[in-house]
């Protein structure tokens, strides 16, 4: 099943004369298939209730763990897919309102208040009364979104084909302990050239870029139910403690606490889409 990508639905969403519209917002899926690359005039907010959503744009992949959201500005080509069983809320925001929100794709931390507001938005009538209580609710949602903290859950994707090949190699063998020089030789680059190109294209050193990849892979696996120990081994760490140390330094808290804070949020209602 695809999420929000039927061409007729996208055209319809852009034509609805409201600042906010829920696109049949709840998707409870065993597998959220990768969508074709697409775009829409309205901006989109994808909030992950359960599971992990991945959003790819031209130069980056965004990871959206539970109780987090990805903001996709209008007109930005993107593709969306899920990891494991996914439950999410999808909202579209008209350009005038989106102008006060981030101008680039980003992940947002969602507060308890905003989470409840987003769930309430799912029950709004399509043509809600903009001057009534529903309109005031939408205004509060926009105010809260504008204050939502941005989280660094982005993996930049380089344009150079050799660096793209390196990305594929790292994803397919995340536990490989090769040195930077060895990785560079595998894509026909010198270590110095690799470091310079990564700095120019993604603004990161090789070590930081690889750690960011590990964070993304770890969140996918942990949210799917894997243990910290298993994920640490999959990513090539000598122990769970060394993996936890890397995760805490990068994200600001250990993985168990990071996920627990999101899973503590009240579950979404049991009703289907």
Secondary structure, DSSP 4 states (H G I P E B T S, - for coil): --SS--HHHHHHHHHS-SSEEESS--EEES--PPPPPB--SSEEEEEEEEEEEEEEETTEEEEE-TTEEEEE-TT--BEEEEEEEEEEEEEEE-HHHHTTS-SS-EEEE--HHHHHHHHHHTTS-TT--TTSHHHHHHHHHHHHHHHPPEE--EEE--SSHHHHHHHHHHHHTTT----HHHHHHHTT--HHHHHHHHHHHHSS-HHHHHHHHHHHHHHHHHHTT--HHHHHHHTT-SSHHHHHHHHHHHHSS-HHHHHHHHHTSPPPPS---
